[in-house]
Amino acid sequence: MFNIESFREYCLTKKVVTESFPFDEVTLVFKVAGKMFVLISLDSPEFNVSLKCDPERALELRESYPNIIPGFHLNKKHWNTVKIDGSFDKELLQELVDHSYNLVVKSLTKKKRFETGLE
């Protein structure tokens, strides 16, 4: 299972990823080429992460996993909040991070992907 530090380390293994606190001192944001793909609320008593997700897949995940809910304070069509409590395996969580990252990378212009070394 992930803890917040191992989750952070996994996010930082991705190409062109930065971490920052653009909103406040308790919301850690991971961006790829300047665009958000993961948010973590550090002041929550539970370990929750919000991840970008394809809208159809987001609905499927919410139906299949009770600990995956519509994105908290985010566009609920495109974001899920995942409660990390050990109810699903590390591989699924990594796959969800990868999916979020890849969605954002695909949304970048070809020029931006080339300039940042993503293509």
PASEBA-1860 file (N, C-alpha, C; in nm, 3 decimals):
! residues 119
1> MFNIESFR> 0.083/-0.119/0.000/0.000/0.000/0.000/0.088/0.125/0.000 ~ 0.036/0.229/-0.062/0.105/0.357/-0.064/0.088/0.431/0.068 ~ 0.192/0.502/0.106/0.176/0.607/0.205/0.204/0.736/0.128 ~ 0.187/0.848/0.192/0.196/0.974/0.120/0.336/0.995/0.060 ~ 0.439/0.953/0.129/0.574/0.973/0.078/0.603/0.883/-0.043 ~ 0.563/0.757/-0.036/0.586/0.669/-0.151/0.500/0.712/-0.270 ~ 0.380/0.763/-0.242/0.295/0.815/-0.349/0.362/0.934/-0.416 ~ 0.414/1.026/-0.336/0.485/1.144/-0.385/0.604/1.101/-0.472
9> EYCLTKKV> 0.681/1.007/-0.423/0.797/0.959/-0.499/0.755/0.899/-0.632 ~ 0.645/0.824/-0.634/0.598/0.766/-0.759/0.561/0.875/-0.858 ~ 0.489/0.977/-0.813/0.450/1.088/-0.902/0.573/1.156/-0.961 ~ 0.676/1.172/-0.880/0.797/1.243/-0.925/0.884/1.160/-1.019 ~ 0.853/1.031/-1.036/0.929/0.951/-1.133/0.887/0.982/-1.277 ~ 0.773/1.047/-1.292/0.722/1.080/-1.426/0.803/1.194/-1.486 ~ 0.812/1.197/-1.618/0.886/1.301/-1.688/0.817/1.437/-1.674 ~ 0.896/1.542/-1.657/0.853/1.682/-1.656/0.748/1.710/-1.548
17> VTESFPFD> 0.761/1.644/-1.433/0.666/1.665/-1.323/0.727/1.759/-1.219 ~ 0.643/1.850/-1.173/0.681/1.939/-1.063/0.576/1.925/-0.953 ~ 0.616/1.962/-0.833/0.522/1.964/-0.721/0.524/2.105/-0.663 ~ 0.407/2.149/-0.617/0.398/2.283/-0.561/0.272/2.295/-0.476 ~ 0.258/2.411/-0.414/0.141/2.445/-0.334/0.078/2.572/-0.392 ~ 0.015/2.564/-0.510/-0.033/2.685/-0.576/-0.159/2.747/-0.513 ~ -0.233/2.670/-0.435/-0.359/2.719/-0.380/-0.347/2.762/-0.234 ~ -0.278/2.681/-0.155/-0.261/2.708/-0.013/-0.146/2.621/0.037
25> EVTLVFKV> -0.121/2.622/0.167/-0.008/2.547/0.221/-0.040/2.401/0.253 ~ -0.163/2.356/0.224/-0.201/2.219/0.257/-0.246/2.136/0.136 ~ -0.248/2.195/0.018/-0.288/2.121/-0.102/-0.167/2.105/-0.193 ~ -0.110/1.985/-0.190/0.005/1.953/-0.272/-0.043/1.916/-0.413 ~ 0.015/1.983/-0.513/-0.028/1.964/-0.652/0.091/1.915/-0.734 ~ 0.067/1.812/-0.814/0.166/1.763/-0.909/0.120/1.804/-1.048 ~ 0.214/1.860/-1.123/0.183/1.905/-1.259/0.281/1.843/-1.356 ~ 0.233/1.820/-1.478/0.319/1.781/-1.588/0.315/1.896/-1.688
33> AGKMFVLI> 0.431/1.949/-1.720/0.441/2.062/-1.812/0.345/2.175/-1.774 ~ 0.331/2.199/-1.643/0.249/2.309/-1.595/0.101/2.280/-1.579 ~ 0.057/2.157/-1.606/-0.086/2.123/-1.595/-0.105/2.017/-1.486 ~ -0.206/2.039/-1.402/-0.233/1.950/-1.288/-0.276/1.811/-1.331 ~ -0.222/1.711/-1.259/-0.273/1.575/-1.277/-0.298/1.503/-1.145 ~ -0.248/1.557/-1.033/-0.273/1.499/-0.901/-0.282/1.612/-0.798 ~ -0.378/1.601/-0.707/-0.387/1.691/-0.592/-0.399/1.606/-0.467 ~ -0.331/1.649/-0.361/-0.338/1.580/-0.231/-0.365/1.685/-0.124
41> SLDSPEFN> -0.467/1.661/-0.044/-0.494/1.749/0.070/-0.416/1.695/0.189 ~ -0.319/1.774/0.234/-0.232/1.729/0.343/-0.295/1.748/0.481 ~ -0.405/1.823/0.489/-0.466/1.845/0.620/-0.585/1.752/0.646 ~ -0.610/1.660/0.555/-0.719/1.564/0.574/-0.673/1.454/0.668 ~ -0.760/1.407/0.758/-0.721/1.297/0.846/-0.700/1.166/0.769 ~ -0.761/1.156/0.651/-0.744/1.038/0.565/-0.649/1.075/0.452 ~ -0.584/0.975/0.393/-0.498/0.995/0.278/-0.585/0.984/0.154 ~ -0.615/1.099/0.094/-0.697/1.106/-0.027/-0.618/1.175/-0.137
49> VSLKCDPE> -0.636/1.129/-0.259/-0.575/1.195/-0.374/-0.683/1.219/-0.479 ~ -0.669/1.328/-0.551/-0.761/1.355/-0.662/-0.682/1.340/-0.791 ~ -0.741/1.266/-0.884/-0.675/1.232/-1.010/-0.767/1.263/-1.128 ~ -0.708/1.316/-1.233/-0.782/1.339/-1.356/-0.819/1.203/-1.415 ~ -0.935/1.196/-1.481/-0.980/1.068/-1.534/-1.071/1.090/-1.654 ~ -1.062/1.001/-1.750/-1.155/1.001/-1.862/-1.297/0.991/-1.805 ~ -1.392/1.074/-1.852/-1.527/1.076/-1.792/-1.596/0.940/-1.785 ~ -1.591/0.861/-1.890/-1.657/0.730/-1.887/-1.590/0.637/-1.786
57> RALELRES> -1.459/0.639/-1.787/-1.385/0.554/-1.692/-1.409/0.600/-1.550 ~ -1.419/0.731/-1.529/-1.445/0.785/-1.395/-1.573/0.725/-1.338 ~ -1.678/0.720/-1.419/-1.805/0.662/-1.375/-1.791/0.513/-1.343 ~ -1.721/0.441/-1.430/-1.701/0.298/-1.407/-1.627/0.272/-1.277 ~ -1.523/0.351/-1.251/-1.446/0.334/-1.128/-1.530/0.363/-1.005 ~ -1.612/0.467/-1.011/-1.698/0.503/-0.898/-1.799/0.392/-0.869 ~ -1.847/0.326/-0.974/-1.942/0.216/-0.957/-1.875/0.092/-0.900 ~ -1.748/0.072/-0.933/-1.676/-0.050/-0.893/-1.608/-0.040/-0.757
65> YPNIIPGF> -1.571/0.081/-0.716/-1.495/0.099/-0.592/-1.561/0.205/-0.504 ~ -1.609/0.166/-0.387/-1.675/0.263/-0.300/-1.582/0.375/-0.252 ~ -1.453/0.353/-0.256/-1.359/0.456/-0.210/-1.311/0.547/-0.323 ~ -1.374/0.537/-0.438/-1.348/0.632/-0.547/-1.477/0.711/-0.567 ~ -1.465/0.841/-0.545/-1.582/0.930/-0.549/-1.555/1.046/-0.645 ~ -1.659/1.120/-0.682/-1.637/1.237/-0.768/-1.537/1.333/-0.703 ~ -1.456/1.397/-0.786/-1.351/1.487/-0.737/-1.402/1.592/-0.641 ~ -1.341/1.597/-0.524/-1.378/1.693/-0.421/-1.329/1.832/-0.461
73> HLNKKHWN> -1.420/1.927/-0.473/-1.389/2.065/-0.513/-1.330/2.074/-0.654 ~ -1.360/1.977/-0.739/-1.307/1.975/-0.875/-1.421/1.945/-0.973 ~ -1.394/1.955/-1.101/-1.492/1.919/-1.203/-1.518/1.769/-1.191 ~ -1.637/1.734/-1.145/-1.668/1.594/-1.115/-1.677/1.505/-1.238 ~ -1.686/1.566/-1.354/-1.687/1.488/-1.477/-1.547/1.436/-1.509 ~ -1.444/1.513/-1.475/-1.307/1.481/-1.515/-1.213/1.443/-1.401 ~ -1.261/1.447/-1.277/-1.174/1.420/-1.163/-1.240/1.322/-1.066 ~ -1.160/1.232/-1.013/-1.202/1.142/-0.906/-1.118/1.169/-0.782
81> TVKIDGSF> -1.177/1.153/-0.666/-1.101/1.152/-0.542/-1.096/1.008/-0.495 ~ -0.974/0.963/-0.465/-0.950/0.824/-0.425/-0.909/0.823/-0.278 ~ -0.984/0.751/-0.197/-0.952/0.736/-0.056/-0.856/0.618/-0.043 ~ -0.733/0.646/-0.004/-0.630/0.543/0.005/-0.639/0.479/0.144 ~ -0.700/0.362/0.148/-0.720/0.296/0.278/-0.685/0.147/0.274 ~ -0.621/0.105/0.167/-0.585/-0.036/0.156/-0.692/-0.123/0.093 ~ -0.801/-0.063/0.046/-0.910/-0.143/-0.010/-0.883/-0.189/-0.154 ~ -0.784/-0.132/-0.220/-0.742/-0.183/-0.350/-0.590/-0.176/-0.358
89> DKELLQEL> -0.534/-0.248/-0.453/-0.390/-0.269/-0.452/-0.310/-0.151/-0.511 ~ -0.183/-0.155/-0.480/-0.088/-0.052/-0.523/-0.085/-0.040/-0.675 ~ -0.096/-0.151/-0.745/-0.091/-0.150/-0.891/-0.207/-0.070/-0.950 ~ -0.326/-0.083/-0.891/-0.440/-0.006/-0.941/-0.416/0.143/-0.919 ~ -0.367/0.179/-0.804/-0.341/0.320/-0.776/-0.235/0.375/-0.872 ~ -0.130/0.299/-0.897/-0.028/0.343/-0.992/-0.088/0.358/-1.131 ~ -0.174/0.266/-1.169/-0.239/0.274/-1.300/-0.326/0.398/-1.310 ~ -0.395/0.434/-1.203/-0.478/0.554/-1.202/-0.393/0.682/-1.212
97> VDHSYNLV> -0.279/0.682/-1.147/-0.185/0.795/-1.158/-0.134/0.803/-1.302 ~ -0.096/0.690/-1.358/-0.047/0.686/-1.497/-0.154/0.737/-1.593 ~ -0.278/0.695/-1.571/-0.390/0.737/-1.656/-0.407/0.889/-1.649 ~ -0.403/0.944/-1.530/-0.417/1.088/-1.511/-0.303/1.163/-1.582 ~ -0.183/1.117/-1.560/-0.064/1.177/-1.622/-0.076/1.173/-1.775 ~ -0.110/1.057/-1.828/-0.119/1.040/-1.974/-0.230/1.125/-2.035 ~ -0.343/1.140/-1.965/-0.450/1.227/-2.015/-0.400/1.371/-2.030 ~ -0.328/1.418/-1.931/-0.278/1.555/-1.935/-0.173/1.570/-2.046
105> VKSLTKKK> -0.083/1.474/-2.056/0.020/1.480/-2.162/-0.047/1.483/-2.299 ~ -0.150/1.399/-2.319/-0.220/1.396/-2.448/-0.290/1.528/-2.479 ~ -0.329/1.601/-2.375/-0.400/1.728/-2.396/-0.306/1.842/-2.435 ~ -0.176/1.821/-2.417/-0.079/1.925/-2.454/-0.064/1.933/-2.605 ~ -0.031/2.049/-2.653/-0.005/2.062/-2.796/0.121/1.983/-2.832 ~ 0.130/1.944/-2.957/0.249/1.871/-3.002/0.374/1.956/-2.979 ~ 0.363/2.086/-3.002/0.475/2.178/-2.980/0.518/2.176/-2.834 ~ 0.422/2.183/-2.741/0.452/2.183/-2.598/0.515/2.051/-2.556
113> RFETGLE> 0.463/1.939/-2.609/0.522/1.808/-2.578/0.666/1.802/-2.627 ~ 0.691/1.856/-2.745/0.827/1.855/-2.801/0.919/1.945/-2.718 ~ 0.872/2.066/-2.686/0.954/2.162/-2.610/0.991/2.110/-2.471 ~ 0.903/2.032/-2.412/0.928/1.984/-2.276/0.994/1.846/-2.272 ~ 1.019/1.788/-2.388/1.084/1.657/-2.393/0.990/1.540/-2.372 ~ 0.861/1.565/-2.385/0.764/1.457/-2.368/0.737/1.383/-2.497 ~ 0.790/1.434/-2.608/0.768/1.368/-2.736/0.899/1.355/-2.809
END
